[in-house]
Amino acid sequence: MNKTYLADLKIGTSTVTESCSRDPAKLKKRHQKDSETTSAEFGYKLTGFEYKNLATGAVHSKHLKTPYLSHLQTKINLYSLFAYDINLFQNKQIIKDNNDISEIAENS
């Protein structure tokens, strides 16, 4: 393996903690954030990642927090942890057509 992957994946449908549940303003903000990300609908959120070439140290792809990733972008990046072949993604119906690839490129 010649690549290294770092990822921050939040599991769960809500990011509400005990401390923010007592503060109405913080609670509202957390619910808003959950609804704008994949957390509420899919039960996870990829908040950040970095893919590097292990031999050279060159960063291939990187994302930190915002803008929040769409469900499709999240799926593609999670699958990238295990395979880095765009044809594999297309064969497995993760990416349905070139429009999906274009959407990822535009938002990267």
BELZI-V962918 format. One line per field, one symbol per residue. ss: DSSP state (~ for helix, > for strand, _ for the rest). phi: phi as a letter, one per 30 degrees, with the letter a starting at -180 (. if undefined). burial: + if it has 9 or more other C-alpha atoms within 8 Angstrom, else -. A space follows every 10 residues. Layout:
ss = ???
phi = ???
burial = ???
This chain:
ss = __>>>>>>>> >______~~~ ~__~~~~~~~ ~~~~~~__~~ ~~_>>>>>>> >>>_____>> >>>>______ ~~~~~~~~~~ _____~~~~~ ~______~~~ ~~~~~~__
phi = .cbbbbbccc ckdbcdcedd ddcedddddd ddddddcded dciabcdaaa cbdddciddd aabbhcdddd ddddeddddd dcabbedddd ddidcdaddd ddddddcd
burial = --+-+-+-++ -+++++---+ +----++--+ +--++-++++ --++++++++ ++++----+- -++-----+- --++++--+- --------++ ---++----+ +--+----
